[in-house]
Amino acid sequence: MAGKADWSASGLPTEGTLASVPRIGDIARRDVPTCMPDDPIGDVQERVRRLGADTCVVVNERNVVLGRLRKDGLEADPELSAQLVMEPGPIAYRPNEPAKETAEYLAERGVSNILVTTSDGELVGLFRRDDVLQRSTEKATEGKRS
Amino acid sequence: MPTAIDRNDLRELARSGAQLIEVLPRQEYDDEHLPGAINMPLTRMDGESGAEFRRDVPVVVYCQDYQ
């Protein structure tokens, strides 16, 4: 088999002292908009606007990430297909990366969010570093209440 | 007879009660391991180690990566 690394990187459950550490796969937003490579940008723009998002992930029929549309891509000619304006092969992290350390790493580099995929390239969600901060604040507030 | 399997095969085998054995050092096992796995560090294996393998279910031995 591929080993423990592949198992964890697929977001599958584990046991042990580090198993309860929050991972980016736990926090990644699942509601990130997606589209197929042949979808016209005009349709994608509408979908993204409806969800109040600023990015769209281009996936194939197996939900494997092919590319990502950011602001420039989303503002392209509405008749062009997503695959013509997408950022191909975007950087993606595995779900088992620790959330806090990843958020700090992204902050140091001025990156606000990152895609999360399994080791097979399937989309898990979008990890936003601010979500970690918000989660920490909520936990601190809960701690003060109890 | 040893057979290489993938993640999906492992999920099925684990569900059906296979014995999982992690051969990494104790500390790595303590940090994180597959659900239900036992630890048998490779460096401490000897001729007696096989006695701990179950004979009634498939035995899955795993490491950190493809090995």
Backbone of each chain as ProteinMPNN parsed JSONL, in Angstrom:
{"seq_chain_A": "MAGKADWSASGLPTEGTLASVPRIGDIARRDVPTCMPDDPIGDVQERVRRLGADTCVVVNERNVVLGRLRKDGLEADPELSAQLVMEPGPIAYRPNEPAKETAEYLAERGVSNILVTTSDGELVGLFRRDDVLQRSTEKATEGKRS", "coords_chain_A": {"N_chain_A": [[0.833, -1.198, 0.0], [0.224, 2.385, -0.208], [0.985, 3.625, 2.1], [1.203, 5.301, 5.37], [1.354, 8.046, 4.996], [-0.057, 8.56, 2.632], [-2.596, 7.732, 3.366], [-3.28, 9.542, 5.45], [-3.088, 11.893, 4.001], [-5.282, 11.752, 2.463], [-7.271, 12.504, 4.008], [-8.394, 10.681, 5.688], [-9.495, 9.025, 8.73], [-7.424, 8.965, 11.706], [-5.536, 7.665, 14.524], [-4.011, 8.52, 17.683], [-1.648, 10.695, 19.429], [-1.454, 13.05, 17.978], [-3.65, 13.055, 16.431], [-5.894, 14.546, 17.001], [-5.304, 17.13, 16.414], [-6.312, 20.099, 14.812], [-6.846, 20.001, 11.339], [-6.206, 21.174, 7.977], [-8.064, 20.107, 6.285], [-10.247, 19.763, 7.922], [-11.226, 22.25, 8.274], [-11.463, 23.449, 5.828], [-13.487, 25.102, 3.432], [-16.332, 23.689, 2.08], [-18.092, 24.675, 0.275], [-17.064, 25.878, -1.962], [-17.27, 27.313, -5.203], [-17.572, 25.367, -8.2], [-16.664, 24.426, -11.566], [-16.95, 23.034, -14.888], [-14.433, 22.268, -17.388], [-15.362, 23.064, -19.927], [-17.334, 24.891, -19.481], [-18.927, 28.0, -20.151], [-17.512, 31.187, -19.386], [-19.343, 33.165, -18.761], [-21.518, 31.783, -17.605], [-20.24, 30.763, -15.381], [-19.507, 33.055, -14.001], [-21.986, 33.937, -13.1], [-22.71, 31.868, -11.351], [-20.689, 32.052, -9.422], [-21.137, 34.592, -8.428], [-23.648, 34.285, -7.295], [-23.016, 32.681, -5.104], [-21.517, 34.346, -3.641], [-18.769, 34.323, -3.832], [-15.209, 34.557, -4.691], [-13.708, 33.11, -6.337], [-13.288, 30.234, -8.473], [-13.246, 26.756, -8.877], [-11.909, 24.688, -11.315], [-12.948, 21.602, -12.324], [-12.808, 18.061, -13.218], [-15.021, 15.383, -14.348], [-14.672, 13.59, -12.293], [-14.251, 15.087, -10.112], [-11.678, 15.97, -9.878], [-9.143, 18.349, -9.527], [-8.462, 20.679, -12.038], [-7.85, 23.256, -12.64], [-7.897, 26.776, -11.698], [-10.021, 29.552, -11.319], [-9.465, 32.903, -10.954], [-9.806, 36.387, -10.062], [-9.089, 37.731, -12.548], [-9.601, 35.739, -14.485], [-12.299, 35.329, -14.059], [-13.3, 37.652, -14.956], [-13.049, 37.567, -17.611], [-13.801, 37.343, -21.193], [-17.184, 36.539, -21.511], [-17.951, 34.513, -23.229], [-15.882, 32.798, -23.581], [-14.407, 29.584, -22.802], [-13.993, 28.026, -19.563], [-11.594, 26.594, -19.34], [-9.834, 27.926, -20.979], [-9.067, 30.236, -19.758], [-8.334, 29.658, -17.229], [-6.183, 29.223, -14.329], [-3.888, 26.87, -14.749], [-3.354, 23.7, -13.107], [-3.266, 24.472, -10.218], [-1.652, 25.355, -7.09], [-1.998, 23.098, -4.427], [-2.876, 21.942, -1.176], [-2.59, 19.123, 1.065], [-5.219, 17.467, 2.928], [-4.388, 16.764, 5.512], [-2.564, 18.544, 6.565], [-1.43, 20.571, 9.275], [-3.696, 22.934, 10.637], [-3.191, 25.438, 11.998], [-0.419, 25.975, 11.721], [-0.257, 25.984, 8.949], [-1.843, 28.174, 8.324], [-0.288, 30.204, 9.427], [1.989, 29.993, 7.857], [0.951, 30.68, 5.364], [0.191, 33.294, 5.905], [2.648, 34.554, 6.314], [3.509, 34.652, 3.736], [1.71, 36.199, 2.494], [-0.572, 35.037, 1.432], [-3.99, 34.385, 1.07], [-5.725, 32.25, 0.846], [-6.014, 28.719, 0.045], [-6.195, 25.882, -2.108], [-7.508, 22.673, -1.214], [-6.736, 19.367, -1.692], [-7.135, 15.803, -2.204], [-4.67, 13.125, -2.204], [-5.099, 12.067, -4.642], [-5.822, 14.136, -6.134], [-8.413, 15.022, -5.945], [-10.901, 17.456, -5.254], [-11.184, 18.881, -2.046], [-11.808, 21.196, -0.645], [-11.769, 24.758, 0.053], [-9.269, 26.319, 1.781], [-9.18, 28.885, 4.045], [-7.108, 31.228, 5.5], [-8.01, 33.051, 7.385], [-10.16, 31.784, 8.516], [-9.098, 30.108, 10.405], [-8.18, 31.835, 12.332], [-10.609, 32.949, 13.094], [-11.839, 30.696, 14.131], [-10.162, 30.184, 16.314], [-10.684, 32.438, 17.849], [-13.388, 32.065, 18.407], [-13.23, 29.748, 19.946], [-11.795, 30.687, 22.125], [-13.608, 32.489, 23.162], [-15.697, 30.774, 23.85], [-14.373, 29.35, 25.836], [-14.068, 31.277, 27.814], [-16.691, 31.695, 28.525], [-17.415, 29.254, 29.701]], "CA_chain_A": [[0.0, 0.0, 0.0], [0.971, 3.632, -0.332], [1.534, 4.008, 3.4], [0.477, 6.185, 6.284], [1.309, 9.407, 4.434], [-1.138, 8.625, 1.654], [-3.851, 7.582, 4.125], [-3.558, 10.824, 6.107], [-3.251, 12.934, 2.98], [-6.607, 11.615, 1.863], [-8.241, 12.991, 4.984], [-9.015, 9.555, 6.392], [-9.266, 9.151, 10.184], [-6.252, 8.348, 12.315], [-5.515, 7.664, 15.981], [-2.711, 8.909, 18.211], [-1.633, 11.961, 20.162], [-1.611, 14.189, 17.065], [-4.835, 12.854, 15.587], [-6.934, 15.535, 17.277], [-4.864, 18.466, 15.992], [-7.13, 20.52, 13.669], [-6.165, 19.947, 10.039], [-6.851, 22.09, 7.022], [-9.221, 19.407, 5.729], [-11.377, 19.914, 8.844], [-11.689, 23.638, 8.246], [-11.667, 23.895, 4.443], [-14.896, 25.32, 3.063], [-16.783, 22.753, 1.028], [-19.027, 25.323, -0.637], [-16.355, 26.618, -3.01], [-17.903, 27.036, -6.489], [-16.798, 24.596, -9.174], [-17.205, 24.395, -12.922], [-16.279, 22.095, -15.792], [-13.54, 23.009, -18.299], [-16.047, 23.616, -21.102], [-18.361, 25.862, -19.094], [-18.628, 29.386, -20.539], [-17.228, 32.075, -18.255], [-20.573, 33.883, -18.415], [-22.281, 30.947, -16.67], [-19.447, 30.629, -14.147], [-19.616, 34.346, -13.296], [-23.291, 33.967, -12.439], [-22.646, 30.905, -10.245], [-19.79, 32.58, -8.393], [-21.792, 35.757, -7.832], [-24.738, 33.769, -6.439], [-22.443, 32.127, -3.877], [-20.753, 35.397, -2.967], [-17.362, 33.907, -3.807], [-14.33, 35.316, -5.58], [-12.879, 32.149, -7.055], [-14.016, 29.044, -8.919], [-12.309, 25.666, -9.146], [-12.265, 23.921, -12.507], [-12.756, 20.173, -12.025], [-13.354, 17.149, -14.223], [-16.213, 14.658, -13.889], [-14.335, 12.857, -11.052], [-13.975, 16.129, -9.112], [-10.227, 16.205, -9.81], [-8.876, 19.757, -9.849], [-7.692, 20.941, -13.265], [-7.398, 24.647, -12.656], [-8.601, 27.686, -10.8], [-10.338, 30.868, -11.889], [-9.416, 33.995, -9.983], [-10.471, 37.614, -10.527], [-8.853, 37.972, -13.976], [-10.309, 34.718, -15.257], [-13.742, 35.511, -13.897], [-13.711, 38.863, -15.668], [-12.729, 37.381, -19.036], [-14.924, 37.313, -22.145], [-18.174, 35.558, -21.048], [-18.152, 33.406, -24.177], [-14.732, 31.881, -23.529], [-14.604, 28.477, -21.862], [-13.181, 28.15, -18.346], [-10.245, 26.027, -19.499], [-8.968, 28.846, -21.728], [-8.621, 31.361, -18.928], [-8.021, 29.206, -15.856], [-4.788, 29.019, -13.917], [-3.835, 25.398, -14.742], [-2.565, 23.03, -12.057], [-3.001, 25.372, -9.08], [-1.057, 24.751, -5.888], [-3.002, 22.569, -3.49], [-2.328, 21.265, 0.0], [-3.312, 17.921, 1.455], [-6.1, 17.743, 4.076], [-3.811, 16.443, 6.828], [-1.634, 19.58, 7.032], [-1.981, 21.222, 10.472], [-4.364, 24.185, 10.26], [-2.581, 26.646, 12.556], [0.888, 26.184, 11.075], [-0.48, 26.32, 7.538], [-2.344, 29.553, 8.298], [0.867, 31.076, 9.692], [2.838, 29.918, 6.665], [0.306, 31.463, 4.305], [0.222, 34.698, 6.311], [4.016, 35.049, 6.066], [3.682, 34.822, 2.294], [0.644, 37.073, 1.977], [-1.571, 34.246, 0.7], [-5.173, 34.347, 1.932], [-6.4, 30.945, 0.814], [-5.336, 27.679, -0.733], [-7.065, 24.722, -2.366], [-7.167, 21.429, -0.514], [-7.102, 18.193, -2.499], [-6.599, 14.515, -1.749], [-3.466, 12.762, -2.963], [-5.531, 11.735, -6.01], [-6.162, 15.39, -6.804], [-9.832, 15.376, -5.8], [-11.132, 18.665, -4.463], [-11.773, 18.773, -0.71], [-12.404, 22.49, -0.364], [-10.896, 25.935, 0.039], [-8.822, 26.665, 3.13], [-8.91, 30.32, 4.212], [-6.341, 31.369, 6.753], [-8.811, 33.804, 8.356], [-11.071, 30.866, 9.201], [-8.369, 29.566, 11.561], [-8.2, 32.914, 13.316], [-11.986, 33.047, 13.58], [-12.064, 29.494, 14.944], [-9.431, 30.372, 17.571], [-11.41, 33.459, 18.602], [-14.628, 31.446, 18.9], [-12.875, 28.808, 21.019], [-11.396, 31.489, 23.278], [-14.843, 33.04, 23.709], [-16.395, 29.654, 24.507], [-13.605, 29.028, 27.03], [-14.344, 32.302, 28.835], [-18.077, 31.514, 28.981], [-17.602, 28.047, 30.524]], "C_chain_A": [[0.869, 1.249, 0.0], [1.493, 4.138, 1.008], [0.692, 4.996, 4.174], [0.325, 7.587, 5.699], [0.133, 9.554, 3.471], [-2.496, 8.55, 2.343], [-4.236, 8.927, 4.75], [-3.859, 11.908, 5.087], [-4.588, 12.844, 2.268], [-7.7, 12.044, 2.829], [-8.944, 11.881, 5.73], [-8.661, 9.613, 7.88], [-8.013, 8.421, 10.654], [-6.435, 8.355, 13.829], [-4.125, 8.08, 16.424], [-2.762, 10.296, 18.82], [-1.836, 13.174, 19.246], [-2.887, 14.116, 16.225], [-5.903, 13.927, 15.804], [-6.534, 16.962, 16.904], [-5.709, 18.888, 14.785], [-6.303, 20.572, 12.381], [-6.902, 20.847, 9.046], [-8.072, 21.429, 6.365], [-10.452, 19.531, 6.61], [-12.035, 21.28, 8.665], [-12.04, 24.112, 6.829], [-13.15, 24.017, 4.12], [-15.265, 24.425, 1.885], [-17.641, 23.449, -0.026], [-18.341, 26.161, -1.713], [-16.99, 26.283, -4.369], [-16.969, 26.251, -7.416], [-17.442, 24.712, -10.548], [-16.425, 23.375, -13.734], [-15.448, 22.9, -16.797], [-14.256, 23.677, -19.468], [-17.101, 24.665, -20.756], [-17.974, 27.274, -19.545], [-18.441, 30.268, -19.296], [-18.481, 32.835, -17.811], [-21.398, 33.111, -17.391], [-21.57, 30.867, -15.321], [-19.569, 31.909, -13.309], [-20.901, 34.393, -12.473], [-23.288, 33.074, -11.197], [-21.824, 31.469, -9.08], [-20.449, 33.752, -7.658], [-22.883, 35.298, -6.853], [-24.207, 33.281, -5.092], [-21.618, 33.15, -3.095], [-19.278, 35.058, -2.861], [-16.519, 34.77, -4.735], [-13.39, 34.386, -6.352], [-13.753, 30.968, -7.485], [-12.982, 27.976, -9.278], [-12.802, 24.88, -10.357], [-11.924, 22.452, -12.243], [-13.253, 19.323, -13.193], [-14.524, 16.378, -13.621], [-15.935, 13.83, -12.634], [-13.974, 13.814, -9.911], [-12.473, 16.354, -8.897], [-9.948, 17.628, -10.296], [-7.991, 19.879, -11.095], [-7.127, 22.353, -13.253], [-8.228, 25.491, -11.704], [-8.845, 29.004, -11.526], [-10.296, 31.886, -10.76], [-10.066, 35.211, -10.637], [-10.324, 37.815, -12.048], [-9.653, 37.007, -14.849], [-11.81, 34.932, -15.222], [-14.246, 36.763, -14.614], [-13.418, 38.763, -17.169], [-13.996, 37.398, -19.888], [-15.914, 36.211, -21.742], [-18.353, 34.357, -21.978], [-16.984, 32.42, -24.184], [-15.019, 30.744, -22.552], [-13.621, 28.623, -20.701], [-11.747, 27.672, -18.569], [-9.29, 26.969, -20.234], [-8.399, 29.966, -20.857], [-8.232, 30.946, -17.503], [-6.518, 29.193, -15.619], [-4.637, 27.494, -13.829], [-2.972, 24.857, -13.603], [-2.255, 23.911, -10.872], [-2.379, 24.618, -7.906], [-2.175, 24.28, -4.971], [-2.281, 21.853, -2.359], [-3.181, 20.039, 0.309], [-4.107, 18.184, 2.739], [-5.463, 17.53, 5.441], [-2.794, 17.475, 7.317], [-2.239, 20.283, 8.257], [-2.489, 22.628, 10.152], [-3.602, 25.428, 10.729], [-1.263, 26.965, 11.843], [0.727, 26.571, 9.604], [-0.956, 27.764, 7.411], [-1.181, 30.524, 8.51], [1.789, 31.141, 8.464], [2.255, 30.773, 5.537], [0.368, 32.959, 4.621], [1.596, 35.31, 6.029], [4.236, 35.358, 4.592], [2.573, 35.657, 1.657], [-0.401, 36.335, 1.156], [-2.795, 34.079, 1.602], [-5.868, 32.991, 1.929], [-5.682, 29.976, -0.108], [-6.308, 26.521, -0.96], [-6.572, 23.519, -1.575], [-7.651, 20.267, -1.379], [-6.535, 16.926, -1.867], [-5.35, 14.204, -2.567], [-3.82, 12.308, -4.378], [-5.943, 12.99, -6.773], [-7.62, 15.789, -6.694], [-10.005, 16.569, -4.863], [-11.774, 18.339, -3.118], [-12.47, 20.082, -0.376], [-11.384, 23.613, -0.47], [-10.559, 26.302, 1.482], [-8.491, 28.147, 3.169], [-8.21, 30.523, 5.539], [-7.127, 32.143, 7.81], [-9.781, 32.908, 9.114], [-10.415, 30.264, 10.436], [-8.414, 30.583, 12.692], [-9.586, 33.007, 13.955], [-12.303, 31.876, 14.512], [-11.392, 29.64, 16.312], [-10.179, 31.364, 18.463], [-12.672, 32.865, 19.211], [-14.33, 30.519, 20.073], [-12.518, 29.56, 22.295], [-12.639, 32.051, 23.969], [-15.612, 31.955, 24.453], [-15.726, 29.322, 25.836], [-13.899, 30.002, 28.163], [-15.741, 32.125, 29.407], [-18.195, 30.339, 29.952], [-16.812, 28.101, 31.818]], "O_chain_A": [[2.084, 1.181, 0.183], [2.367, 5.005, 1.035], [-0.356, 5.46, 3.725], [-0.704, 8.236, 5.882], [-0.582, 10.556, 3.5], [-3.438, 9.234, 1.942], [-5.366, 9.392, 4.6], [-4.756, 12.731, 5.273], [-4.977, 13.764, 1.549], [-8.889, 11.963, 2.523], [-9.987, 12.111, 6.344], [-7.638, 10.189, 8.249], [-7.603, 7.41, 10.084], [-7.367, 8.968, 14.351], [-3.171, 8.008, 15.65], [-3.778, 10.987, 18.744], [-2.334, 14.209, 19.689], [-3.165, 15.001, 15.415], [-6.716, 14.192, 14.918], [-7.325, 17.892, 17.056], [-5.821, 18.125, 13.825], [-5.203, 21.122, 12.354], [-8.056, 21.223, 9.253], [-9.0, 22.118, 5.941], [-11.577, 19.421, 6.123], [-13.237, 21.441, 8.874], [-12.812, 25.055, 6.653], [-13.957, 23.161, 4.481], [-14.601, 24.413, 0.849], [-17.892, 22.89, -1.094], [-18.958, 27.046, -2.306], [-17.227, 25.112, -4.665], [-15.753, 26.443, -7.414], [-18.619, 25.053, -10.671], [-15.366, 22.91, -13.312], [-15.726, 24.076, -17.032], [-13.824, 24.724, -19.949], [-17.696, 25.263, -21.653], [-16.835, 27.7, -19.351], [-19.132, 30.101, -18.291], [-18.655, 33.114, -16.625], [-21.915, 33.688, -16.434], [-22.201, 30.898, -14.265], [-19.713, 31.86, -12.088], [-20.909, 34.823, -11.319], [-23.788, 33.456, -10.139], [-22.216, 31.373, -7.917], [-20.335, 33.886, -6.439], [-23.026, 35.833, -5.754], [-24.863, 33.445, -4.063], [-21.091, 32.851, -2.024], [-18.61, 35.461, -1.908], [-17.043, 35.607, -5.47], [-12.405, 34.829, -6.942], [-14.825, 30.739, -6.924], [-11.967, 28.27, -9.909], [-13.958, 24.464, -10.416], [-10.774, 22.104, -11.976], [-14.012, 19.791, -14.042], [-14.968, 16.683, -12.514], [-16.879, 13.404, -11.969], [-13.457, 13.393, -8.876], [-12.057, 16.867, -7.858], [-10.45, 18.053, -11.337], [-6.926, 19.267, -11.188], [-6.051, 22.607, -13.794], [-9.122, 25.004, -11.012], [-7.984, 29.5, -12.252], [-10.99, 31.754, -9.752], [-10.781, 35.089, -11.631], [-11.312, 38.04, -12.746], [-10.294, 37.408, -15.82], [-12.503, 34.742, -16.221], [-15.444, 36.923, -14.849], [-13.527, 39.747, -17.9], [-15.112, 37.459, -19.371], [-15.516, 35.051, -21.641], [-18.848, 33.31, -21.56], [-17.097, 31.326, -24.737], [-15.775, 30.913, -21.595], [-12.569, 29.25, -20.828], [-10.801, 28.267, -18.054], [-8.072, 26.825, -20.125], [-7.375, 30.565, -21.188], [-7.85, 31.781, -16.683], [-5.71, 29.158, -16.547], [-5.202, 26.881, -12.924], [-1.992, 25.48, -13.195], [-1.083, 24.089, -10.538], [-2.559, 23.41, -7.755], [-3.169, 24.977, -4.769], [-1.228, 21.245, -2.551], [-4.328, 19.93, -0.124], [-3.717, 19.026, 3.548], [-5.953, 18.066, 6.435], [-2.214, 17.294, 8.388], [-3.438, 20.56, 8.274], [-1.811, 23.411, 9.486], [-3.391, 26.36, 9.953], [-1.036, 28.097, 11.417], [1.487, 27.388, 9.083], [-0.533, 28.49, 6.511], [-1.104, 31.554, 7.84], [2.291, 32.202, 8.095], [2.979, 31.494, 4.849], [0.569, 33.785, 3.731], [1.694, 36.444, 5.562], [5.046, 36.216, 4.24], [2.51, 35.801, 0.436], [-1.043, 36.924, 0.286], [-2.664, 33.681, 2.759], [-6.526, 32.627, 2.903], [-4.853, 30.368, -0.929], [-7.141, 26.222, -0.105], [-5.379, 23.373, -1.306], [-8.824, 20.196, -1.748], [-5.578, 16.976, -1.095], [-5.014, 14.927, -3.505], [-2.934, 12.178, -5.224], [-6.363, 12.911, -7.927], [-8.032, 16.788, -7.283], [-9.346, 16.674, -3.828], [-12.771, 17.62, -3.049], [-13.597, 20.08, 0.121], [-10.29, 23.44, -1.007], [-11.446, 26.561, 2.296], [-7.632, 28.619, 2.424], [-8.668, 30.043, 6.576], [-6.935, 31.919, 9.005], [-10.182, 33.234, 10.232], [-11.098, 29.944, 11.409], [-8.653, 30.241, 13.85], [-9.725, 33.126, 15.172], [-12.951, 32.046, 15.545], [-11.965, 29.272, 17.337], [-10.295, 31.162, 19.672], [-12.994, 33.118, 20.371], [-15.062, 30.495, 21.063], [-12.877, 29.146, 23.398], [-12.717, 32.087, 25.197], [-16.117, 32.185, 25.552], [-16.396, 29.05, 26.832], [-13.973, 29.608, 29.327], [-15.976, 32.359, 30.593], [-18.967, 30.397, 30.909], [-16.865, 27.163, 32.613]]}, "seq_chain_B": "MPTAIDRNDLRELARSGAQLIEVLPRQEYDDEHLPGAINMPLTRMDGESGAEFRRDVPVVVYCQDYQ", "coords_chain_B": {"N_chain_B": [[1.356, -15.097, 1.129], [2.843, -12.103, 0.199], [1.085, -9.189, -0.898], [0.754, -6.231, -2.784], [-1.322, -3.499, -1.995], [-3.878, -0.959, -2.573], [-5.114, 2.231, -1.283], [-7.927, 2.077, -1.261], [-8.388, -0.666, -1.27], [-7.338, -1.201, 1.204], [-9.117, 0.113, 2.92], [-11.368, -1.454, 2.62], [-10.388, -3.921, 3.559], [-9.747, -3.235, 6.195], [-12.246, -2.649, 7.169], [-13.312, -5.161, 7.116], [-12.047, -6.392, 9.157], [-9.259, -6.837, 9.096], [-5.868, -7.299, 10.266], [-3.882, -4.638, 11.219], [-0.601, -3.484, 10.885], [1.797, -1.304, 11.914], [5.034, -0.449, 10.964], [6.749, 1.506, 11.702], [8.946, 3.54, 13.834], [8.324, 3.657, 17.419], [7.656, 6.264, 18.445], [6.672, 7.622, 16.208], [4.474, 6.089, 15.659], [3.008, 6.511, 18.009], [2.415, 9.198, 17.706], [0.717, 9.286, 15.436], [-1.402, 6.995, 13.857], [-2.917, 4.44, 11.779], [-6.389, 3.689, 12.254], [-6.871, 1.353, 14.792], [-4.495, 0.014, 14.345], [-1.546, -1.889, 15.238], [1.723, -1.568, 16.726], [4.833, -2.491, 15.417], [7.886, -2.085, 15.34], [10.131, -1.986, 12.63], [12.884, -2.25, 12.998], [13.026, -3.709, 15.243], [12.113, -6.143, 14.71], [12.188, -9.685, 14.7], [12.911, -13.2, 14.444], [10.857, -14.101, 15.995], [8.767, -12.387, 15.738], [6.739, -12.935, 13.907], [4.948, -14.442, 15.275], [3.122, -12.788, 16.357], [1.465, -12.148, 14.326], [-1.783, -12.444, 13.098], [-3.547, -15.373, 12.148], [-5.983, -15.822, 11.18], [-7.109, -13.735, 9.781], [-6.645, -11.283, 7.11], [-3.4, -9.788, 7.05], [-2.136, -6.607, 7.246], [0.673, -4.837, 6.523], [2.245, -1.818, 7.061], [4.099, 1.177, 6.129], [5.66, 4.419, 6.113], [5.539, 5.427, 3.483], [5.409, 4.389, 0.003], [6.963, 1.372, 0.108]], "CA_chain_B": [[2.073, -14.454, 0.01], [2.609, -10.652, 0.261], [0.463, -8.545, -2.056], [0.642, -4.779, -2.625], [-2.711, -3.05, -2.139], [-3.983, 0.503, -2.539], [-5.874, 2.776, -0.172], [-9.3, 1.584, -1.271], [-8.333, -2.066, -0.813], [-7.085, -1.179, 2.647], [-10.349, 0.492, 3.612], [-12.217, -2.642, 2.621], [-9.803, -4.929, 4.449], [-9.865, -2.769, 7.577], [-13.661, -2.802, 7.519], [-13.644, -6.579, 7.306], [-11.359, -6.918, 10.336], [-7.847, -7.174, 8.883], [-4.933, -6.829, 11.295], [-3.008, -3.604, 10.667], [0.663, -3.407, 11.609], [2.678, -0.198, 11.5], [6.42, -0.863, 11.256], [7.562, 2.697, 11.988], [9.35, 3.63, 15.236], [7.268, 3.847, 18.405], [7.227, 7.653, 18.564], [5.841, 7.967, 15.048], [3.205, 5.381, 15.864], [2.261, 7.205, 19.069], [1.919, 10.465, 17.147], [-0.42, 9.076, 14.543], [-1.413, 5.711, 13.156], [-4.211, 4.072, 11.219], [-7.269, 3.195, 13.305], [-6.786, -0.062, 15.168], [-3.196, -0.592, 14.024], [-0.601, -2.125, 16.319], [3.069, -1.14, 16.338], [5.874, -3.502, 15.428], [8.97, -1.396, 14.619], [10.913, -2.852, 11.73], [14.229, -2.483, 13.541], [12.969, -4.628, 16.393], [11.54, -7.423, 14.283], [13.108, -10.823, 14.66], [12.264, -14.444, 14.067], [9.68, -14.356, 16.837], [7.714, -11.385, 15.48], [5.635, -13.535, 13.154], [3.99, -15.046, 16.204], [2.076, -11.803, 16.653], [0.575, -12.024, 13.172], [-2.958, -13.301, 13.188], [-3.624, -16.353, 11.048], [-7.377, -15.966, 10.751], [-7.556, -12.569, 8.996], [-5.526, -10.705, 6.347], [-2.497, -8.94, 7.823], [-1.648, -5.497, 6.426], [1.86, -4.214, 7.104], [2.466, -0.557, 6.346], [5.199, 2.059, 6.509], [5.279, 5.806, 5.862], [5.259, 5.63, 2.071], [5.603, 3.162, -0.78], [8.235, 0.714, 0.47]], "C_chain_B": [[1.813, -12.946, 0.051], [2.024, -10.11, -1.037], [0.393, -7.05, -1.792], [-0.813, -4.376, -2.841], [-2.743, -1.522, -2.14], [-4.904, 0.919, -1.382], [-7.307, 2.223, -0.098], [-9.372, 0.126, -0.819], [-8.19, -2.095, 0.71], [-8.354, -0.842, 3.425], [-11.282, -0.71, 3.72], [-11.706, -3.683, 3.612], [-9.961, -4.531, 5.916], [-11.303, -2.945, 8.072], [-14.004, -4.265, 7.842], [-12.803, -7.228, 8.413], [-9.914, -7.322, 10.143], [-6.989, -6.656, 10.043], [-3.972, -5.822, 10.639], [-1.754, -3.488, 11.522], [1.51, -2.268, 11.051], [4.102, -0.55, 11.922], [7.346, 0.333, 11.511], [7.964, 2.714, 13.464], [8.191, 4.014, 16.153], [6.728, 5.282, 18.458], [6.31, 8.059, 17.412], [4.47, 7.308, 15.14], [2.358, 6.122, 16.901], [1.665, 8.512, 18.548], [0.644, 10.238, 16.333], [-0.305, 7.717, 13.853], [-2.819, 5.423, 12.639], [-5.084, 3.463, 12.326], [-7.114, 1.689, 13.54], [-5.441, -0.718, 14.923], [-2.385, -0.863, 15.296], [0.781, -1.739, 15.809], [4.053, -2.296, 16.473], [7.07, -2.914, 14.658], [9.867, -2.367, 13.852], [12.264, -3.22, 12.331], [14.218, -3.456, 14.716], [12.358, -5.971, 16.017], [12.602, -8.507, 14.294], [12.307, -12.075, 14.307], [10.999, -14.748, 14.851], [8.495, -13.46, 16.472], [6.502, -11.97, 14.773], [4.568, -14.128, 14.053], [2.85, -14.081, 16.529], [1.12, -11.59, 15.48], [-0.604, -12.981, 13.353], [-3.018, -14.203, 11.956], [-5.027, -16.423, 10.453], [-7.903, -14.798, 9.922], [-6.373, -12.063, 8.148], [-4.693, -9.79, 7.246], [-1.937, -7.873, 6.887], [-0.481, -4.829, 7.149], [2.129, -2.932, 6.329], [3.577, 0.278, 6.975], [4.739, 3.496, 6.243], [4.812, 6.025, 4.424], [5.343, 4.307, 1.324], [6.946, 2.567, -0.405], [8.185, -0.727, 0.016]], "O_chain_B": [[0.657, -12.536, -0.052], [2.416, -10.518, -2.13], [0.013, -6.634, -0.697], [-1.462, -4.86, -3.769], [-1.77, -0.87, -1.761], [-5.396, 0.087, -0.619], [-7.823, 1.941, 0.984], [-10.281, -0.27, -0.091], [-8.825, -2.891, 1.401], [-8.63, -1.44, 4.465], [-11.897, -0.953, 4.758], [-12.469, -4.251, 4.393], [-10.266, -5.364, 6.77], [-11.548, -3.332, 9.214], [-14.841, -4.564, 8.693], [-12.832, -8.445, 8.592], [-9.382, -8.083, 10.951], [-7.353, -5.688, 10.711], [-3.334, -6.127, 9.632], [-1.839, -3.404, 12.748], [1.887, -2.267, 9.879], [4.353, -0.901, 13.074], [8.569, 0.189, 11.533], [7.385, 1.98, 14.266], [7.209, 4.616, 15.718], [5.517, 5.5, 18.509], [5.308, 8.747, 17.61], [3.453, 7.884, 14.755], [1.161, 6.336, 16.708], [0.547, 8.883, 18.908], [-0.366, 10.915, 16.526], [0.751, 7.348, 13.338], [-3.783, 6.086, 13.021], [-4.572, 2.801, 13.229], [-7.212, 0.878, 12.618], [-5.257, -1.888, 15.257], [-2.522, -0.158, 16.296], [0.988, -1.6, 14.603], [4.101, -2.982, 17.495], [7.251, -3.201, 13.475], [10.288, -3.406, 14.36], [12.732, -4.351, 12.194], [15.262, -3.96, 15.131], [12.115, -6.823, 16.872], [13.759, -8.274, 13.944], [11.144, -11.984, 13.914], [10.171, -15.553, 14.425], [7.358, -13.74, 16.851], [5.371, -11.548, 15.013], [3.42, -14.298, 13.642], [1.761, -14.496, 16.923], [0.09, -10.931, 15.622], [-0.441, -14.149, 13.708], [-2.587, -13.823, 10.868], [-5.241, -16.993, 9.384], [-9.022, -14.858, 9.413], [-5.223, -12.387, 8.445], [-5.238, -9.098, 8.105], [-1.337, -8.192, 5.86], [-0.64, -4.318, 8.258], [2.228, -2.945, 5.102], [3.938, 0.124, 8.142], [3.537, 3.75, 6.16], [3.824, 6.716, 4.177], [5.347, 3.237, 1.934], [7.975, 3.217, -0.59], [9.145, -1.471, 0.215]]}, "name": "protein", "num_of_chains": 2, "seq": "MAGKADWSASGLPTEGTLASVPRIGDIARRDVPTCMPDDPIGDVQERVRRLGADTCVVVNERNVVLGRLRKDGLEADPELSAQLVMEPGPIAYRPNEPAKETAEYLAERGVSNILVTTSDGELVGLFRRDDVLQRSTEKATEGKRSMPTAIDRNDLRELARSGAQLIEVLPRQEYDDEHLPGAINMPLTRMDGESGAEFRRDVPVVVYCQDYQ"}
